[in-house]
Amino acid sequence: MTTQFACSGIELELFRYPSQQASNLQAWDAADEHLVKYLIDTEITATTTAIINDNFGALTCGLTMQHPHGRLLVETDAKTSLLGCQHNLLHNKLVPTNIHWLNSRETLPQNIQLVLMKLPKNLHYFGQQLARLSTVLPAGTQILIGAKAKSINAPLLASIEKNLGPASASLAWKKTRVISCISDGKIRSLAKAVSWNVEELKLTISNLANVFAANKLDIGARIMLDNMPKGEFKHVIDLGCGNGILGLHAKQCYPNAQIHFVDDSDMAIASAKHNWQTNQLDTQSQDLQTQDLQTEQTPQAFFHWDDCLSHLPADVEPDLVICNPPFHQGEAITDHIAWQMFVDAHKRLKKGGLLHIVGNRHLAYHVKINRIFKNCTTVASNGKFVILQAIK
């Protein structure tokens, strides 16, 4: 794996986050290089530049090195991207004093003069990002979007024009193109969160734009919901919670438990929190004197925007971790996230605590889990998925 980024006179050493992850993936791609090259070749500069979907800081570090006094607004939905950007700035001795960090739901400022974006895998989320930009960008503002050439087509350019302004693509370079869009100054309305009912659980689920399984239960979650572990668990972590469906059902199965929802996506955590509140899952206690129902004083749900379990409070010691691990990070297909999830779960679980996961059969998660926990049991399966358990 190479860590040396060199493009148009910009030289950096860049790492994915966490830097010790078990993968050979590098921290940038050719679309990052193309955007940096395009900026330098065209001599585009701006006092205030917004950078959106910078995976691990190649764009943030590159612009900070090129224009150390320019103001940057860096927006990301992924905690690993935020931490990766900050780590790579520090590693390359770049001072982040002119950088303002935003998550994917915060209000954008009005004074943006240039926008640099990476095309995300989730095009519904991309459309939402463009519509958000339309609410603050004046007519004539330039937006540059880096992407693989094979991902750029007429429908994509039409979608960009619909949500923000007319767009065209550059010539290909290293199998990538830069889309140039000019804001038309028209304000678009933002799409509302998608909601649907899970009738068999009597739950209403709502998803923000960048949350996996936008309008239905994914089939991995469904088999998990039908095979929750038996026991009187008191402290449960829904790791990689998405919209929180597994954690919500865990509360139904273990009414006295505290549930911790953890995800790398800020939109996922916001969706899980909204779904907990919408479904009114806090246990109610009855005051015997007044006969009034009152919510218990001790909270039962906790929400963590985090890189796996890296930054949870030290006193969080679960007796159950439930998990439906992702096997991709952006465009990259990888199992290193699942590996980190299993390792973190082993570190956090109480002695005798249980890891309970669902995964595609072909991913062979039992090999990794057995290596970490020294045990692994198959508790359910179908043609595509398997439910595995391990005891610490």
C-alpha positions in Angstrom: 0.0 0.0 0.0 1.4 3.4 -1.0 1.1 6.4 1.3 2.9 8.9 -0.8 0.5 11.3 -2.6 2.2 13.4 -5.3 0.3 15.5 -7.8 1.1 18.8 -9.6 3.8 19.7 -7.1 1.7 18.7 -4.0 3.4 16.0 -2.0 1.8 14.5 1.1 1.9 11.3 3.2 -1.7 10.1 3.6 -3.2 7.3 5.6 -6.7 5.8 5.9 -8.3 5.9 9.3 -7.5 4.2 11.5 -4.0 4.0 10.1 -3.4 0.5 11.5 -6.5 -1.0 9.8 -6.2 -4.5 8.3 -6.5 -3.5 4.7 -4.2 -2.6 1.8 -6.3 0.3 0.5 -4.7 3.7 0.0 -6.2 6.9 1.4 -7.0 8.6 -1.9 -7.9 7.7 -5.5 -7.3 9.1 -9.0 -10.4 11.4 -8.7 -8.7 13.2 -5.8 -5.6 13.7 -7.9 -7.7 14.9 -10.8 -9.4 17.5 -8.7 -6.1 18.8 -7.4 -4.6 18.8 -10.9 -7.6 20.6 -12.3 -7.4 23.3 -9.7 -3.7 23.9 -10.3 -3.9 23.7 -14.1 -6.9 26.1 -14.3 -5.5 28.4 -11.5 -8.8 28.5 -9.8 -8.6 30.1 -6.3 -11.2 31.2 -3.8 -11.2 32.9 -0.4 -13.7 30.4 1.0 -13.9 26.8 -0.4 -16.3 24.1 0.7 -15.0 20.5 0.5 -17.6 17.7 0.6 -17.1 14.0 0.8 -13.3 14.1 1.2 -12.6 10.5 2.2 -9.4 10.9 4.3 -8.2 14.4 3.6 -6.4 14.3 0.3 -8.4 17.4 -0.9 -8.3 19.2 2.5 -4.6 18.6 3.0 -3.8 19.5 -0.7 -5.7 22.8 -0.5 -4.3 23.7 2.9 -0.8 23.1 1.5 -1.5 25.1 -1.7 -3.3 28.0 0.0 -2.5 28.0 3.7 -4.4 31.2 4.4 -7.6 30.2 2.5 -10.7 29.4 4.5 -12.0 25.8 4.2 -15.4 24.4 5.1 -15.1 20.6 5.3 -18.4 18.6 5.4 -18.6 14.8 5.9 -21.2 12.3 7.1 -18.5 9.7 8.1 -16.7 9.9 11.4 -13.8 8.0 9.9 -13.4 10.6 7.2 -13.4 13.4 9.8 -10.8 11.7 11.9 -8.8 10.7 8.9 -8.7 14.3 7.6 -7.6 15.6 11.0 -5.0 12.9 11.4 -3.5 13.6 8.0 -3.4 17.3 8.6 -1.5 16.8 11.8 0.8 14.2 10.2 1.7 16.5 7.4 2.3 19.4 9.8 -0.5 21.5 8.2 -2.2 23.9 10.6 -6.0 23.6 10.5 -6.8 27.0 12.0 -8.7 28.1 8.9 -10.8 25.0 8.7 -14.4 24.8 9.8 -15.8 21.2 10.2 -19.4 20.4 9.4 -21.5 17.2 9.6 -24.0 16.4 6.8 -27.0 18.0 8.6 -25.6 21.3 9.8 -26.5 24.6 8.0 -24.1 25.7 5.4 -22.8 29.2 5.5 -23.7 31.8 2.9 -20.2 33.0 1.8 -19.0 29.9 -0.2 -17.1 30.9 -3.4 -16.0 27.4 -4.6 -17.1 23.8 -3.9 -15.1 20.7 -4.3 -16.9 17.4 -4.1 -16.3 13.7 -4.5 -19.2 11.8 -6.0 -20.6 9.5 -3.3 -21.8 6.0 -4.0 -25.3 6.9 -2.7 -26.8 9.0 -5.5 -29.9 9.8 -3.5 -27.6 11.3 -0.9 -25.7 13.2 -3.6 -29.0 14.8 -4.8 -29.7 15.9 -1.3 -26.3 17.4 -1.0 -26.7 19.4 -4.2 -30.2 20.6 -3.1 -28.6 21.7 0.2 -26.0 23.7 -1.7 -28.7 25.3 -3.8 -30.1 27.0 -0.6 -26.9 28.9 0.0 -24.9 29.3 -3.3 -25.4 32.5 -5.3 -25.8 32.2 -9.1 -22.5 31.7 -10.8 -20.7 29.7 -8.0 -18.6 26.9 -9.4 -18.9 23.4 -8.2 -16.2 20.8 -9.2 -17.1 17.1 -8.7 -14.5 14.4 -9.1 -15.6 10.9 -10.1 -14.7 7.8 -12.0 -15.3 8.3 -15.7 -17.6 5.2 -15.8 -19.9 6.7 -13.2 -20.6 9.9 -15.3 -23.4 9.7 -17.8 -26.2 11.9 -19.1 -28.7 11.0 -16.3 -26.2 12.1 -13.7 -25.5 15.4 -15.4 -29.3 15.9 -15.8 -29.7 15.2 -12.0 -27.0 17.8 -11.2 -28.7 20.4 -13.4 -32.1 19.6 -11.8 -30.7 20.0 -8.2 -28.2 22.8 -8.6 -27.3 24.0 -12.1 -26.0 23.1 -15.6 -23.0 20.7 -15.6 -20.5 19.3 -18.1 -17.6 16.8 -17.7 -13.9 17.3 -18.5 -11.8 15.0 -20.6 -10.8 11.7 -18.9 -7.6 11.5 -17.0 -6.6 8.2 -15.2 -10.1 7.0 -15.9 -11.7 9.9 -14.0 -13.4 13.1 -15.0 -14.1 16.4 -13.3 -17.7 17.6 -13.6 -18.0 21.4 -13.6 -21.4 22.8 -12.4 -22.4 26.4 -12.2 -25.0 27.2 -9.6 -28.1 28.8 -11.1 -29.1 30.5 -7.9 -32.5 28.8 -7.6 -33.3 27.4 -4.2 -34.5 23.7 -4.1 -36.6 22.2 -1.3 -34.9 19.3 0.6 -36.4 15.8 0.4 -38.1 14.6 3.6 -36.9 11.6 5.4 -38.4 8.3 4.1 -40.7 6.6 6.6 -42.4 3.1 6.6 -43.9 0.7 9.1 -42.6 -2.6 10.3 -46.0 -4.1 11.1 -44.8 -7.3 12.8 -42.8 -5.3 15.3 -45.2 -2.3 15.6 -42.4 0.1 14.7 -42.2 3.1 12.5 -38.8 3.6 10.8 -37.5 6.8 9.2 -34.3 7.2 7.2 -32.2 10.2 6.3 -30.6 10.3 2.9 -27.3 8.6 3.5 -28.6 5.7 5.6 -28.4 2.1 4.3 -31.7 0.4 3.2 -33.6 3.6 2.4 -37.3 2.4 2.4 -37.5 -1.2 3.6 -35.8 -3.8 5.8 -32.8 -5.3 4.2 -32.9 -9.1 4.2 -29.9 -9.4 6.5 -31.6 -7.3 9.2 -34.8 -9.3 8.8 -33.2 -12.7 9.6 -31.4 -11.0 12.5 -34.7 -9.7 13.9 -36.2 -13.2 13.8 -33.2 -14.6 15.7 -32.4 -12.3 18.6 -30.4 -14.0 21.4 -32.3 -15.3 24.5 -31.4 -13.8 27.8 -31.8 -11.0 30.3 -29.3 -8.5 28.8 -28.7 -5.2 30.6 -26.3 -3.3 28.4 -26.6 -3.7 24.6 -24.6 -2.2 21.8 -26.1 -2.0 18.3 -22.8 -1.6 16.4 -23.2 -0.2 12.9 -26.8 0.6 13.8 -28.0 2.3 10.6 -31.5 3.4 11.2 -31.5 1.6 14.6 -33.9 -1.2 13.8 -31.9 -3.9 15.6 -31.4 -1.8 18.7 -35.1 -0.8 18.7 -36.1 -4.5 18.6 -33.5 -5.2 21.3 -35.3 -2.8 23.6 -38.6 -4.8 22.9 -36.8 -8.0 23.7 -34.9 -6.8 26.8 -37.2 -4.0 28.3 -34.8 -3.1 31.1 -31.7 -2.8 29.0 -29.7 0.3 28.1 -29.2 0.4 24.4 -26.1 2.1 22.8 -26.5 2.9 19.1 -23.1 3.3 17.3 -22.5 4.2 13.6 -19.9 5.9 11.4 -22.6 7.9 9.7 -24.0 11.0 11.4 -27.2 10.6 9.4 -27.6 7.1 10.7 -27.2 8.2 14.3 -29.7 11.0 13.8 -32.2 8.5 12.2 -31.7 6.0 15.0 -32.4 8.7 17.6 -35.4 10.0 15.8 -36.8 6.4 15.5 -36.3 5.8 19.2 -38.2 8.9 20.1 -40.9 8.4 17.5 -41.6 4.8 18.8 -41.6 6.0 22.4 -39.4 3.2 23.6 -38.4 4.6 27.0 -39.8 2.3 29.7 -42.6 4.1 31.6 -42.8 3.7 35.4 -46.0 4.3 37.4 -46.2 6.7 40.3 -48.3 4.7 42.8 -49.6 7.9 44.5 -50.7 9.9 41.5 -51.3 6.9 39.1 -49.5 9.0 36.5 -47.1 7.3 33.9 -43.7 8.9 34.1 -40.5 8.3 32.1 -37.7 6.8 34.2 -35.0 9.3 35.1 -32.2 7.1 33.9 -31.9 7.3 30.1 -32.2 4.0 28.3 -30.8 5.0 24.8 -27.4 6.5 24.0 -26.3 7.6 20.5 -22.6 7.6 19.4 -21.2 9.0 16.1 -18.0 7.0 16.2 -15.4 4.9 14.5 -16.6 1.5 15.6 -16.2 1.5 19.5 -13.0 3.6 19.5 -14.2 6.5 21.6 -17.1 5.2 23.7 -16.9 6.1 27.4 -14.7 3.7 29.3 -17.6 2.6 31.6 -19.6 1.2 28.7 -19.3 -2.5 29.2 -22.0 -4.4 27.2 -23.2 -8.0 27.9 -24.5 -8.1 24.3 -23.2 -6.6 21.0 -25.5 -7.0 18.0 -24.1 -6.2 14.6 -24.9 -6.3 10.8 -21.4 -5.4 9.5 -20.9 -3.5 6.2 -18.5 -5.0 3.7 -17.8 -1.8 1.8 -16.5 1.6 2.6 -17.6 4.1 -0.1 -16.7 2.4 -3.4 -14.2 0.0 -1.8 -15.3 -3.5 -1.0 -13.5 -4.5 2.1 -13.8 -6.7 5.3 -11.5 -4.6 7.5 -14.5 -2.7 9.1 -16.1 -6.0 10.1 -12.7 -7.1 11.5 -12.4 -3.9 13.6 -16.0 -4.3 14.8 -15.3 -7.8 16.1 -12.0 -6.8 17.7 -13.6 -3.8 19.4 -16.6 -5.9 20.6 -14.2 -8.4 22.2 -12.4 -5.6 24.0 -15.6 -4.0 25.3 -17.7 -7.0 26.2 -17.9 -8.2 29.8 -16.6 -11.6 30.6 -19.3 -14.0 29.4 -20.8 -11.3 27.1 -22.1 -12.2 23.7 -21.3 -11.1 20.2 -24.3 -11.8 17.9 -23.9 -10.9 14.2 -25.4 -11.5 10.8 -23.4 -11.7 7.5 -23.4 -13.0 4.0 -22.4 -16.7 3.9 -19.5 -16.0 1.5 -17.8 -13.6 3.7 -16.7 -16.4 6.1 -17.0 -14.2 9.2 -16.8 -17.3 11.4 -13.0 -17.6 10.6 -12.3 -14.1 11.9 -14.6 -14.4 14.9 -13.1 -17.7 16.0 -9.6 -16.2 15.7 -10.6 -13.4 18.1 -13.0 -15.1 20.5 -11.6 -18.7 20.2 -15.2 -19.8 19.7 -18.0 -19.2 17.2 -21.4 -20.9 16.8 -23.9 -20.8 13.9 -27.3 -20.2 15.4 -29.4 -19.7 12.2 -29.0 -19.5 8.5 -30.8 -19.3 5.1 -29.6 -19.5 1.6 -27.7 -16.2 1.7 -27.1 -15.2 5.4 -25.8 -16.7 8.5 -26.2 -15.7 12.2 -23.1 -16.2 14.3 -22.5 -16.0 18.1 -19.3 -15.9 20.1 -18.9 -15.7 23.9 -16.1 -13.7 25.6 
